[in-house]
Amino acid sequence: MTVGARDIEPARSARELYGTELRRQRQLARMSLDRLSDVVNYSKTHLHGVETGERLPLPPISEKLDAAFGTGELFQGLWGVVKREHTPRRFDHCLELEAKAARIQEFGSSIVPGLLQTEAYMRALFRECNPGAGVEEIDSLVAARLSRQEVLRGDNPPDCWWILNEAAVRQAVGSPAVMYEQLEALLPLMQTERTTIQVVPFEAGACALMNGTLILLTLPDNSTTVYQEGAGSGEVFDDRETVMRQLRDYDRMKACALPPKGSAALIEAAMENFKPCEPPQT
């Protein structure tokens, strides 16, 4: 059942607080949903869902709302609270550090890392991993993950190095079109001033870190924190012994991986398996 305006309770959740403030600012500006939709380039349906607390605001709508209403960083601040409310607690500290990191190194054993995922890939992944989830829950998960990618678009983005197991580019997530788009999105990032992507081919055999996900986050003060995730659990480490061991393991993974050009060639070959079939000529 659709939640009406009278059912909104700002104290109940950050999402409803966001919706209440959106309605208040819109009414103060004497702006209809139709007009606001034109200004921020988001659908009236989405804006209504945000106001009623039924939908999570998708970035970068918060910046657009602040610009439309002249509210400084009000909605951007509220979005930070909403995002934390919809993130698993075990990952919270990692997200805090990721937003501040000068260098991010990550290994993905079976899926494309979150910072590299397209929205369509995210949606397909969340639907397949959460078969009972409704549209609202999927929207929340997607919005939270999209917001993480904002760190790559800032004025001073971190240096990023991703290593993917070949399984991450071969295993289908969603439709062939979704996978093709996802793999295509990796190619411009293979080797740039700030980004490097390598792929560990199946032929490399067993390598360090193959049984999970590893994220190494180095802050501007040169301190490094490790986030390690296995099936259904994740842990954060910052003691010197663990950090040094994981840095060594990550370096070993680099040695197992193809160089960026070879990795790009492998990804392009994988794309052929997901390429849309040409319609028969008449």
HURA-V398649 format. One record per backbone hydrogen bond with DSSP energy under -1.0 kcal/mol. NH is the residue of the N-H (numbers start at 1). CO is the residue of the C=O. Records with the same first field share a line. If there is no record, write none. Layout:
NH = CO + CO
This chain:
7 = 4
8 = 5
12 = 9
17 = 13
18 = 14
19 = 15
20 = 16
21 = 17
22 = 18
23 = 19
24 = 20
25 = 21
26 = 22
27 = 23
28 = 24
29 = 25
30 = 27
31 = 26
36 = 32
37 = 33
38 = 34
39 = 35
40 = 36
41 = 37
47 = 43
48 = 44
49 = 45
50 = 46
51 = 47
52 = 48
54 = 49
55 = 49
61 = 58
64 = 60
65 = 61
66 = 62
67 = 63
68 = 64
69 = 65
70 = 66
71 = 66
74 = 71
77 = 73
78 = 74
79 = 75
80 = 76
81 = 77
82 = 78
83 = 79
84 = 80
85 = 81
86 = 82
87 = 84
91 = 88
92 = 89
95 = 91
96 = 92
97 = 93
98 = 94
99 = 95
100 = 97
101 = 97
102 = 218
103 = 218
104 = 159
105 = 216
106 = 161
107 = 214
108 = 163
116 = 113
122 = 118
123 = 119
124 = 120
125 = 121
126 = 122
127 = 123
128 = 124
129 = 125
130 = 126
133 = 130
138 = 134
139 = 135
140 = 136
141 = 137
142 = 138
143 = 139
144 = 140
145 = 141
146 = 142
147 = 143
150 = 147
151 = 148
152 = 149
153 = 150
159 = 102
160 = 194
161 = 104
162 = 196
163 = 106
164 = 198
165 = 108
166 = 200
168 = 165
169 = 166
170 = 166
171 = 167
179 = 175
180 = 176
181 = 177
182 = 178
183 = 179
184 = 180
185 = 181
189 = 186
190 = 187
192 = 195
196 = 160
197 = 190
198 = 162
200 = 164
204 = 201
205 = 202
210 = 207
212 = 209
213 = 229
214 = 107
215 = 227
216 = 105
217 = 225
218 = 103
219 = 223
222 = 219
225 = 217
226 = 237
227 = 215
228 = 235
229 = 213
230 = 233
235 = 228
237 = 226
243 = 239
244 = 240
245 = 241
246 = 242
247 = 243
248 = 244
249 = 245
250 = 246
251 = 247
252 = 248
253 = 249
254 = 250
255 = 251
256 = 252
257 = 253
258 = 199
263 = 259
264 = 260
265 = 261
266 = 262
267 = 263
268 = 264
269 = 265
270 = 266
271 = 267
273 = 270
274 = 271
